[in-house]
Amino acid sequence: MAVIQDLPPELLYHILDLGSEPARGLSSLPLLDYRQTALVARSWRRPSQQLLLFTVSSLTAAWEHGLSAKSGLFASPYIVRTSILSRYNASWKLEAGRVRRLLQLLIARKVKVQGLELDTTAYDDVGLFTGPPSLVAGLQRLRLNGPLVGDLQYQHEDALELQTLALHYGFWERPIPSTSPLPVFLLGAERLTRLELYLNRPEDMDTLKETLAYVLAPRLRHLKLWCIFTLPPNPTCTLAAFLRACTSLRSLELLEQERAAGSILALIPTRLILLETAIYLSGDGEDPRGDFGNVRSFLNLPALADLKRWRISGELSRLSAGWEEWAAACRARGIEPRGNERYYTEKDSGLMLDEGFV
């Protein structure tokens, strides 16, 4: 007789994920009951065991207790995703030494930290690069939202498991020092194929040009790009050089720069399979059908020649006329048009795009 661990991974993932995020506007009792009944999953065998992700954030009052409990002497070897905020708001700010001790405790108890999100101005204080090597060695997803400061030395020996790196707006607040450990760190991240960039200015990437354009770009299979600026025709900035070097890219998310999407797509040297762009309503009530006419012209770009799915996110409910014309143009070329709707089978299927899937 089949048991729950024999269900398809995409179903198991979403069953387990039910209790991983706070439920807004709902009683916490159902989630509490779910977490208690999910304890049977401790007996799961691999690979199902790899889906047991315990998610905790420093915004949750009991986050420290949760991490400590997971690192107890008799705790099961759970895989942990944790988000640590330590700089934006005084009520959220955490003493870096306490964060470092908790992370070291998890490592000492052989609790694998699979995902880590840090909002801080002192990554050396929390021991990200200067702590136990196993901390960064086991990370599969890393999100940095704060500038790298200080004279840090990082030496890697074993290949890293890192698959996804997100560099948020705060990462670019200060020039990245020449002594930054990130380039050396990324050299060892041979499995890194997904990158998320949140940029304020075209020059944000200048200090990491060598690493991003010549080391990371050729490896990437998926790129998520958020930027609040537009690119001129025939751009020569670091971002343009980086995009031209993405020679293995198969999926692309372009968010917050609807007007610049065409110039960005024109720089992509590969033929994409998945694409997400965004259209938002203007404050002056401008008819959005013109924007849909603009994005329909993207279908003639080489990067979209083999496209299988194109999602346009944003405020679509009032854009029916332009939407239908765009969707018809996509279907005529064998492309599946999508809106804001999401399907549970997408996240771990062959069309998975990690967290922000198309």
VOBAFI-496455 format. One record per residue: x, y, z of N, C-alpha, C, CB in turn; residue in three letters. Coordinates in steps of 0.05 Angstrom, whole numbers, plus 32768, in hexadecimal, padded with zeros to 4 digits. Glycine has a CB too. Layout:
% VOBAFI-496455
XYZXYZXYZXYZALA...
***
This chain:
% VOBAFI-496455
80117FE880008000800080008012801980007FED80008018MET800C802B7FEE801C80447FED801880558006801480547FD4ALA802E8062800D802D8074802480328090801A8042806C803AVAL802E80A4802C802F80C08023804A80C78017802980D2803BILE806080BB8021807A80C28016807E80B97FF9809080B68028GLN806C80A87FEF806E809F7FD4805F80B07FC0806580837FD2ASP805280C57FCA804480D77FB8805980E67FA7803380EC7FC8LEU805080F17F90806381017F7F806F81187F8F8054810B7F67PRO8088811E7F8A809681337F9A8088814E7F9A80B281377F8FPRO807B81557F83806E816F7F82805681707F95806581757F66GLU8049815A7F9A803381597FAD803E815A7FC9802281407FA9LEU8052814A7FCF805E814A7FE9806881667FF1807581367FEBLEU807581737FDE8080818D7FE3806A81A07FED808E81987FCBTYR805481A17FDF803F81B47FE5802F81AC7FFE802C81B77FCEHIS802D8192800380218189801C803181938034801E816A801DILE804C818F8032805D81988048805E81B7804A8079818D8044LEU805D81C48034805F81E18034804781EF803F806481EA8018ASP803181E08044801981EC804F801F81F9806A800381D78052LEU803081EC8079803681F78094804F82078096803781E180A7GLY805C820E80808076821B808180748239808280868213806ASER805D8244807B805A8261807B80428269808D8056826C805FGLU80448281809A802D828A80AB8014828D809A803482A480B9PRO7FFD828580A47FE4828980977FD882A3809E7FD08271809DALA7FD582B5808B7FCA82D080917FAC82CF80947FD282E3807AARG7FA382DA80AA7F8682DC80AF7F7982C280B67F7982E78097GLY7F8982AD80BC7F7E829380C37F87828B80DF7F86827E80AELEU7F77827B80EC7F7F827181067F98825F81037F6982618113SER7FAA826181167FC3825181157FBE8234811D7FD8825D8126SER7FA6822E81287FA1821381327FA381FD811C7F868212813ELEU7F97820181047F9A81ED80EF7FB781E780E87F8B81F580D6PRO7FC881FD80E77FE481F980E17FF281EA80F77FF1821480DBLEU7FEA81F081107FF681E381277FF081C581267FED81EF8141LEU7FD681BE81207FCF81A2811D7FDE819581077FB081A08119ASP7FE281A480F17FF0819880DA800D819280E27FF081AC80C2TYR801A81A480F08036819F80F780388187810A804281B88104ARG80258184811B8026816D812E80228153811F801081708143GLN800F8152810C800A813980FD8021813480EA7FF0813B80EFTHR802F814880E18045814580CE805E813880DA804C815F80C1ALA805D813480F4807581288101807A810B80F780718127811FLEU806580FF80EC806980E480E1807D80E480CA804F80D880D8VAL808180FC80BE809380FD80A880B080F980B080918118809AALA80B680F980CA80D180F480D280DB80D980CA80D380F780F1ARG80C980C680C580D180AB80BD80D480A8809F80BE809780C8SER80CF80BD809080D180BB807380EE80B3806B80C980D58066TRP80EF80A680558109809F8049811080B3803381098082803EARG812880B4802C813080C58016812580BA7FFC814F80C88014ARG811F80CA7FE7812380E77FE6810D80F87FF2812680EF7FC9PRO80F780EB7FFB80E280FA800780EB810A801F80CB80E8800FSER80FF80FF802E8109810D804681158128803F811E80FC8053GLN811E812B8027812A8145801F8115815B801D813881428004GLN80FB8154801D80E68167801B80DE8173803680CE815C800DLEU80E98168804C80E28172806680F0818C806D80E8815C807CLEU80E581A1806380F281BC806780E481CA807E80F181CC804DLEU80F381D1809280E881E180A880EF81FE80A380F381D780C4PHE80DA820F809F80DF822B809880DB823C80B080CC82338081THR80EE824E80B680EB825F80CD80F7827B80C680FA825380E5VAL80EA829080D080F382AB80CB80F782BA80E680DF82BA80B9SER810A82CC80E6810E82DC80FF80F782EF8104812882EC80FCSER80E582F280F080CD830280F580B982F3810780C0830A80DBLEU80BD82D9810A80AB82C9811B80B682C9813780A982AC8110THR80A582CF814B80AF82D2816680BD82B98170809782D88178ALA80B582A2816880C18289817380D7827E816180AB82748176ALA80E2828F814F80F58284813C810E8278814980FE829A8129TRP81188285815E8130827B816C812A8261817A813A82908180GLU8112825F8187810B824681948108822F817F80F0824981A3HIS80FD8236816880FA8222815381148217814980EB822D813CGLY81288229814481428220813B8150820F8151815382388134LEU814D8218816A815A82098180814D81ED818281578218819ASER813381EB817F812581D18181812E81BF816B810781D58180ALA813281C98153813A81B9813D815781AF8140813781C88123LYS816681BC8152818281B48155818781A5816F819481CD8154SER8171819C817C8174818D81958182817381918158818881A1GLY818B816781A7819B814E81A5818B8138819881A3814681C1LEU81718137819C816181218192814F8129817A8150811581A8PHE81558140816F8145814A8158814C813B813F814A81688154ALA81388138812E813C812C8114814D813F8102812181258106SER815B813480EF816C814580DE815C815580C98181813480CFPRO814C816780D3813C817780C1814D818980B08128818880D1TYR814281908099814F81A48088814181BE808D814C819C8069ILE815081D48091814681ED809A814982028084815481F680B3VAL8133821280818135822B80728131824180868120822C805AARG814282558087813F826A809B81438285808F8152826680B3THR813482998098813682B48090813D82C680A8811C82BE8082SER815282D580A6815C82E580BD815D830280B5817782DB80C6ILE814D831280C3814D832F80BE815C833C80D68131833A80BBLEU816F834D80D0817E835880E78186837580E28197834880ECSER8177838380D18180839F80CD816B83B380C88193839F80B6ARG815383AC80BD814183C080B4813283CE80CB812D83B380A2TYR812783BF80DD811683CB80F1812083C2810C80F883C180EDASN812183D5811F812D83D08139811F83B88147812B83E8814BALA810583B5814380F7839F814F80FE8384814380D983A3814DSER81098384812B8111836C811E812F83658122810B836D8100TRP813E8379812A815B8377812A81648361813E816883928130LYS8176835081358180833B8145819E833F814A817B83208138LEU81A68338816281C38339816881D28324815881C883368187GLU81E5832D814981F2831B813581FF830381438208832A8126ALA820A8307815B821682F18169820382DA816F822382FA8182GLY81EA82E2817581D582CD817B81CE82BE816281BC82DB8187ARG81CC82CC814B81C782BF813281DD82AB812B81C482D4811BVAL81F682B4812F820D82A38129820D828A813A822782B2812DARG8207828D815482068276816681F08262815E8202827F8183ARG81D9826C815681C4825A814E81CB824B813581AA826A814ALEU81D78258812281DF824B810981F48236810E81E9825F80F4LEU8207823C8120821B82298127821082118136823182368138GLN81FB8216814681EE8200815481E081ED814181D9820B8168LEU81D381F8812C81C681E7811881DB81D6810A81B881F98104LEU81F281E28103820781D280F6821181BC8108821D81E580EDILE821681C38121822181B08134820E81988138822681BD814FALA81F4819C813681E18187813981DA817A811E81C781918146ARG81E98181810981E6817580EF81CB817B80E381EB815780F0LYS81C0819280E981A7819C80DC81AF81AC80C4819581AC80F0VAL81A781A380AD81B081B0809581A081CA808F81AD819D807DLYS81AF81E0808D81A281FA808581A281FB806781B182128092VAL818B81F6805B818981F4803E818582108031817381E28036GLN81768221803E8170823C80348175825080498154823E8029GLY8182826680418188827C805581838297804881A58279805ELEU817482A78055816F82C3804D817982D58062815082C88047GLU818B82E7805B819782F9806F81938316806681B582F38071LEU8188832680798186834380768198834F808B8168834D8078ASP81B08355808581C3835E809981D9836F808B81CF834780A8THR81E7837E809B81FE838E809182188382809881FC83AB809ATHR8218836B80A68231835F80AF8230834180AD8237836880CCALA8234833680958233831A80918249830B80A0823483138073TYR825F831980A58275830D80B4826C830980D1828E831D80B2ASP825B831B80DC8253831980F88241830080FC824483328100ASP823182F980E9822082E180EC822E82C880E3820682E580DDVAL824782CB80D9825782B380D3825082A680B88254829F80E8GLY824482B680A6823D82AA808C8255829F807D822E82BE807BLEU826A82AF807B828282A6806D8299829E8080828B82BC805APHE829782A7809982AD82A180AC82A6828C80C082B582BA80BATHR828D828280BF8285826D80D2828C825180C88267826E80D6GLY8280823C80D28286822180CA8282821E80AC8274820D80D9PRO82958211809E8292820E808182798200807982AA81FF8076PRO826F81EE808A825781DF8083823E81F08081825281C98097SER823F8209808D8228821A808B82228222806F822C8233809CLEU8236822D80618231823580458233821D80328245824A803DVAL82428208803A824581F28027822B81E48021825981DE8033ALA821881E3803581FF81D5803181E981E6802781F781C9804AGLY81ED8200802481D88212801B81D0820C7FFE81E0822F801FLEU81B6820B7FF981AD82087FDD81A182237FD3819881F27FDBGLN819782337FE6818D824D7FDE819782627FF2816E824D7FDEARG81A282787FE781AD828E7FF881A382A87FED81CC828D7FF8LEU819782B87FFF818D82D37FF8819B82E7800A816E82D57FFBARG81A882FB7FFE81B78310800C81A9832A800781D583108004LEU81A28338801C81968353801A81A48365802D817783528020ASN81BC836D802681CC837F803681E8837F802A81CD83768054GLY81F78395802D82118396802082268385802E821B83B3801FPRO8238837B801F824F836C802A826483818033825B83588016LEU826B8380804D827F83928057829583838066827283A7806AVAL82AC8390806982C18383807882D58374806682B68370808DGLY82EB836D80728300835F806482FD8341806B831D836A806CASP82EE8333805A82E88317806082F88305804D82CA8312805DLEU830282F08058831082DC8048830082C28049832D82D78053GLN82FA82B8803182EB829F802F82FA828B801E82CE82A48024TYR82FE82738028830C825F801982F982478017832782568027GLN82F5823D7FFF82E482267FFB82F5820E7FF282CE822C7FE6HIS82EE81F77FFC82FB81DE7FF482E881CB7FE6830781D0800DGLU82D181C77FF182BE81B57FE582AA81C57FD382AE81A57FFAASP829F81B87FBF828B81C47FAE827281CB7FBF828381B27F96ALA826781E27FBA824F81EB7FC8823681E07FBC824E820A7FC9LEU822181DE7FCC820781D47FC281F581EA7FB881F981C47FD7GLU81FE82037FBA81EE821A7FB381E282187F9781FE82347FB7LEU81C8821B7F9581BA821A7F7B81AE82357F7381A582057F7BGLN81A582457F888198825E7F8381A482747F94817A825C7F89THR81AB828A7F8781B582A27F9581A482BA7F8F81D382A77F8DLEU819B82C87FA4818B82E17FA0819A82F87FAC816F82DD7FADALA81A0830C7F9C81AD83257FA68199833B7FA581C6832C7F94LEU818E83437FBC817883567FBE818383727FBE816883517FD8HIS817083857FBD817783A27FBA818C83AA7FCF815E83B37FBDTYR818883A17FE8819A83AA7FFD81B783A17FF9819183A08018GLY81BB838C7FE981D683827FE581E783977FD681D583687FD4PHE81DA83A87FC681E983BB7FB681EB83D77FC381DC83BD7F9BTRP81E483D97FDC81E383F37FE981FF84007FEA81D883F18005GLU821483F17FED822F83FB7FEE824083ED7FD9823B83F8800AARG825583FA7FD0826783EC7FBD827283D37FC9827E83FF7FB4PRO827383BE7FBA827D83A57FC4829C83A67FC68274838D7FB2ILE82A783A27FDD82C483A57FE182D483907FD182CC83A37FFEPRO82EC83977FCB82FD83847FBC8303836B7FCB831783927FB4SER8300836C7FE6830683557FF782ED83447FFC8311835E8012THR82D7834A7FED82BF833B7FF082C3831D7FEC82A983457FDDSER82B8830C7FFD82BB82EF7FFA82A982E37FE482B682E18014PRO829782F37FDA828282E87FC8828E82DC7FAF826E82FE7FC1LEU82A082EA7FA182AB82DD7F8882B882C27F8D82C082F07F7CPRO82C782BF7FA282D482A67FA982BE82917FB082E882A87FBFVAL82AB829A7FBF829582897FC78286827E7FAF828182987FD9PHE8280828F7F9B827182877F84828182757F718267829F7F75LEU829C82777F7282AC82667F6282A882487F6982CA826D7F65LEU82A282447F83829D82287F8C8281821F7F8982A582267FA8GLY826F82317F808252822B7F7D824D82217F61824082437F84ALA825782097F5B825481FF7F40823881F77F38826781E87F3CGLU822781F37F4D820B81EB7F4781F882037F45820181D87F5DARG8203821A7F4981F282327F4881E882387F2C8202824B7F53LEU81CE82347F2781C282397F0D81AB824C7F0D81B9821E7F01THR81A482567F25818E82697F27819782827F368176825D7F36ARG819282997F2A819B82B37F35818482C67F3581B382BE7F26LEU818182D57F4C816D82EA7F4E817B83047F54815882E47F64GLU817783187F43818483327F46816F83487F49819683387F2DLEU817283577F5F8161836E7F64817283877F638152836B7F80TYR816F83977F4E818283AD7F49817583C87F4B818F83A97F2ELEU818383DC7F56817A83F77F57818484087F40818284047F71ASN819E84027F3781AB84127F2381BB83FF7F1081BE84277F2FARG81BF84087EF781CE83F77EE581EA83F17EEF81D084047EC9PRO81F684047EFE821284007F07821483EF7F20821E841B7F0CGLU81FE83E67F2B81FF83D57F43821283BD7F3F81E483CC7F4BASP821183B27F28822083997F23823D839D7F1C821383897F0DMET824683B67F1A826183BB7F0F827783AD7F1F826683D97F0FASP827583AE7F3A828B83A27F4A828B83847F4A828883AC7F67THR827683777F3F8275835A7F3D827583517F20825D834F7F4BLEU827D83637F0E827B835D7EF1828A83437EEA828783747EE1LYS82A283407EF382B283297EEC82A4830F7EF582CE832A7EF7GLU829A830F7F0E828E82F87F19827382F17F0C828A82FB7F37THR826283067F09824783017EFF824782FB7EE1823583197F04LEU8256830B7ED2825583087EB5826682F07EAA825F83217EA8ALA827C82EA7EB7828E82D67EAC828F82BC7EBB82AA82E27EAATYR828582BC7ED4828482A37EE3826882987EE5829082A87F00VAL825582A97EEF823A829F7EF38229829E7EDA822C82B17F07LEU822A82B37ECA821782B57EB38216829C7EA2821F82CD7EA3ALA822D82917E99822B82797E88821E82617E94824682717E7EPRO821D82607EAF821182487EBD81F3824A7EC0821D82457ED8ARG81E882637EBF81CD82677EC781B8825A7EB581C782857EC9LEU81A5824D7EC1818E82427EB3817582547EB8818882257EBBARG817482617ECE815D82727ED58167828D7EE1814A82647EE9HIS815B82A37ED8816182BD7EE2814882CC7EE9817282CD7ECDLEU814782D87F01813282EA7F08813E83067F0B812382E17F23LYS813383197EFD813E83347EFC812A83497F04814A833A7EE1LEU812F83577F1A811F836E7F22813083867F208113836A7F3FTRP8128839A7F11813783B37F10812383CA7F0B814D83B37EFACYS812A83E17F15811883F87F138122840D7F00811484057F2FILE813284047EEC813C84167ED8813984097EBD815A841D7EDEPHE813C84197EA8813A840E7E8D8156840F7E808126841F7E7CTHR815A83FE7E6D817383FD7E5E8171840C7E44817B83DF7E59LEU8186841B7E3D818584297E23818A84167E0C819A84407E23PRO8185841E7DF3818C840D7DDC81AA84077DDC8183841B7DC2PRO81B183EE7DD581CD83E67DD481DC83EC7DED81DB83F27DBCASN81D383E37E0481E083EA7E1D81FB83DD7E2081CE83E17E35PRO820D83EB7E2F822883E17E33822D83DD7E51823C83F47E27THR821983DE7E62821D83DC7E7F822383BF7E86820483E57E8ECYS822B83BA7E9F823183A07EA9821A838D7EA6823B83A17EC5THR820183977EAB81EA83867EA981E7837B7E8D81D183967EB1LEU81EC838C7E7981EA83837E5D81FF836E7E5781EE839B7E4AALA821883727E61822C835E7E5C822583447E6A824783687E67ALA821983467E828211832E7E9081FC831F7E81820783367EACPHE81E7832D7E7781D283207E6881DC83127E4F81BC83347E61LEU81EE831F7E4181F983137E29820982FA7E2F820B83277E1AARG821382F77E47822382E07E4F821282C97E5A823882E87E64ALA81F882CC7E5C81E682B77E6681E082A37E4F81CB82C37E71CYS81F382937E4981F282827E3181E382677E36820D827C7E27THR81DB82627E4F81CC82497E5581B0824F7E6081DC82397E69SER81A882687E5F818E82707E6B817782637E5E818C828E7E6BLEU816482577E6E814C824B7E63813382587E6D814C822E7E6AARG813482657E84811C82727E8F8124828E7E9A810F82617EA5SER811182A17E97811782BC7E9E80FE82C97EAA812182CC7E86LEU810282D77EC180ED82E77ECD80F683057ECC80E782DE7EEAGLU80E683157EBF80EC83327EBE80D583417ECC80EF833C7EA0LEU80DB834B7EE380C683587EF380CE83757EF980C183487F0DLEU80B983867EFA80BD83A27F0180C983B37EEB80CD83A47F19GLU80CF83A87ED480DA83B97EBF80CC83B37EA480F983B57EBCGLN80B283B67EA480A283AE7E8C80AB83BD7E74808583B37E91GLU80B383D77E7780BB83E77E5F80D683DE7E5480BC84047E67ARG80E783D27E65810283CB7E5C810483AD7E54811583D07E72ALA80EE839E7E5680EF83827E5180F9837B7E3580D383757E55ALA80F1838B7E2280F983867E06811783887E0380EB83987DF3GLY8123839D7E0E814083A17E0B814F838C7E1A814883BD7E15SER814483827E308152836D7E3F815083527E308145836A7E5BILE8139834C7E25813583337E16814783337DFD8118832F7E0ELEU814B834A7DF1815C834C7DD9817983457DDF815A83687DCDALA818183467DF9819D83407E0081A183227E0781A583517E18LEU818B83147E0A818D82F77E12819782E77DFA817282EC7E1DILE81AD82D87DFD81B982CA7DE681AC82AE7DE181D682C77DE9PRO819C82A57DF48191828A7DF18173828B7DEA8195827A7E0BTHR816882747DE5814B82717DE0813E82687DFA8146825E7DC8ARG812D82787E05812082737E1E8109825E7E1B8115828C7E2ALEU810482507E3080ED823E7E3280D7824B7E4280F582237E3FILE80DE82587E5880CB82657E6A80D182827E6D80CA82577E85LEU80BC82937E6D80BF82B07E7080A982BB7E8180C082BD7E54LEU80B082CD7E93809D82DD7EA280A382FA7E9F809B82D47EC0GLU8090830A7E97809383277E97807B83337EA7809483337E7ATHR807A834D7EAA8066835A7EBA805A83727EAC807183627ED5ALA804083767EAF8033838E7EA6802283997EBD802183897E8CILE802683B27EC3801783BF7ED9800783D67ECE802A83C87EF0TYR7FF083DB7EDB7FDF83F17ED27FEC840C7EDA7FC383EF7EDELEU7FEB841F7EC87FF684397ECF7FE284497EDF7FFD84497EB5SER7FEC845C7EEF7FDA846B7F007FC8847E7EF27FEB847A7F14GLY7FCE84857ED97FBD84987ECA7FA7848B7EBA7FCE84A97EB8ASP7FA484707EBE7F8E84627EAF7F95845D7E927F7584727EB1GLY7FAE845D7E8B7FB684587E6F7FAD843C7E667FD5845B7E6CGLU7FA4843B7E4E7F9A84217E437FB2840E7E417F8D84267E27ASP7FB183F77E4E7FC883E57E4F7FCB83D57E357FC683D37E66PRO7FB883D77E227FBA83C77E0A7FD383CE7DFA7FA183CA7DF9ARG7FDC83E77DFD7FF483EE7DEF800C83DF7DFA7FF9840C7DF2GLY800C83DA7E15802283CA7E20802183AD7E16802083CA7E3FASP800983A27E13800783877E08801083867DEB7FEA837D7E0BPHE800B839B7DDD8015839D7DC18033839D7DC1800A83B57DB3GLY803F83AB7DD4805C83AC7DD6806783907DDC806583C07DECASN805B83827DF0806683687DF7806283537DE1805A835E7E11VAL804C83577DD1804883447DBB806083467DA7802E834A7DACARG806C835E7DA5808283607D93809A83507D9C808A837E7D90SER809B83497DB680B183397DC080B2831D7DB380B083367DDEPHE809B83147DA8809A82FA7D9C80AD82F77D85807E82F47D94LEU80B5830D7D7980C7830C7D6280E5830B7D6A80C283247D50ASN80EA830D7D848106830C7D8E811182F07D8D810883187DAALEU812A82EC7D86813682D17D86813482C27DA0815382D37D7EPRO813582D07DB7813482C37DD1811982B57DD6813982D77DE7ALA810482BC7DC780EA82B17DCB80E2829D7DB580D582C77DCCLEU80F582957DA580EF82847D8E80E682687D97810882817D7DALA80EF825E7DAD80E882437DB680D782447DD0810082327DBBASP80CC825B7DD780BE825F7DF080A6824B7DF380B4827B7DF3LEU80A382407E0B808D822D7E108077823A7E21809882147E1DLYS807F824B7E34806C82587E46807582757E4B806A82487E60ARG806182877E4A806682A37E50805182AC7E64806582B47E36TRP805A82B57E7B804882BF7E8F804B82DE7E90804E82B37EABARG803482EC7E90803483097E958026830D7EB0802683197E7EILE803583157EC4802A831A7EDE802383387EE1803D83117EF4SER8016833F7EF6800E835A7EFA7FF0835C7EFB8018836C7EE4GLY7FE583747EF77FC883797EFA7FBB83737EE07FC383977F03GLU7FB2835A7EDD7FA783517EC37F8983517EC17FB183367EBDLEU7F7B83547ED87F5E83507ED77F5083657EC67F5383527EF3SER7F5C837D7EC37F5083937EB47F5C83957E987F5383AD7EC2ARG7F6C83827E907F7A83847E777F70836F7E627F9883807E7BLEU7F5683687E647F4C83527E547F5183547E367F2F834E7E5ASER7F4C836C7E2B7F4F836F7E0E7F6C836A7E057F46838B7E06ALA7F7E83787E117F9A83747E097FA483587E107FAC83897E17GLY7F9A834E7E267FA383337E2F7F9B831E7E1A7F96832C7E4ATRP7F82831F7E117F79830B7DFE7F88830C7DE47F5B830E7DF9GLU7F8F83247DDB7F9E83267DC27FBA831B7DC57FA083447DB9GLU7FC683217DDC7FE183167DE27FE082F87DE47FED83237DFCTRP7FCC82ED7DF37FCA82D07DF77FC682C27DDC7FB382CA7E0AALA7FB682CE7DCA7FB182C27DB07FCB82C17DA07F9C82D17DA1ALA7FDB82D67DA27FF482D77D93800782C27D9E800182F37D95ALA800782BD7DB8801882A87DC4800F828D7DBA801782AA7DE2CYS7FF582877DBC7FEC826D7DB47FF182677D967FCD826A7DB9ARG7FF1827C7D867FF682787D6A8013826E7D657FF182927D5AALA802482747D788040826B7D76804682537D87805382827D7DARG803282477D938036822F7DA4804082367DC08049821D7D97GLY803B824E7DC9804482577DE3802C82577DF6805282737DE2ILE802F824C7E0E8019824D7E21801982677E30801C82357E35GLU800382777E2E800282917E3C7FF8828C7E597FEF82A57E2EPRO8004829A7E6C7FFC82977E887FF882B37E94801182877E98ARG7FE782B47EA97FE482CD7EB87FEF82C87ED47FC682D57EBAGLY7FE182D37EE87FEA82D07F047FE582B57F107FDE82E57F15ASN7FD582A47F037FCE828A7F0F7FE782797F117FB8827C7EFFGLU7FE782697F277FFD82567F2B7FF2823A7F30800F825F7F44ARG800182267F297FF8820A7F2D800C81FB7F3E7FF481FD7F11TYR800281EA7F50801481DD7F63802881CB7F55800581CE7F77TYR802281C17F3E803481AF7F30804C81BD7F248026819F7F1BTHR804B81D87F23806181E77F15807A81E77F25805882037F10GLU807881E77F40809081EE7F5080A681D97F4E808881F27F6CLYS809E81BF7F4D80B381AB7F4C80B2819A7F3280B081997F64ASP80A581A57F1E80A481977F0480BC819E7EF4808A819E7EF5SER80BD81957EDC80D3819B7ECA80D481B87EC380D2818B7EB1GLY80BE81C77EC880BE81E47EC280C281F47EDB80A481EB7EB5LEU80CE81E87EF080D281F67F0980E6820D7F0680DB81E37F1EMET80E082237F1380F2823A7F1280F982437F2E80E582517F03LEU80F882327F42810282387F5C80F582517F69811F823C7F5BASP80E3824D7F7B80D682627F8A80C582747F7980EA82727F99GLU80D182817F6580C282937F5580BD82877F3A80D082AE7F52GLY80B182707F3980AE82617F20809A826F7F0D80A582457F25PHE809F826C7EF3808D82787EE0807382687EDD809B827B7EC4VAL
***
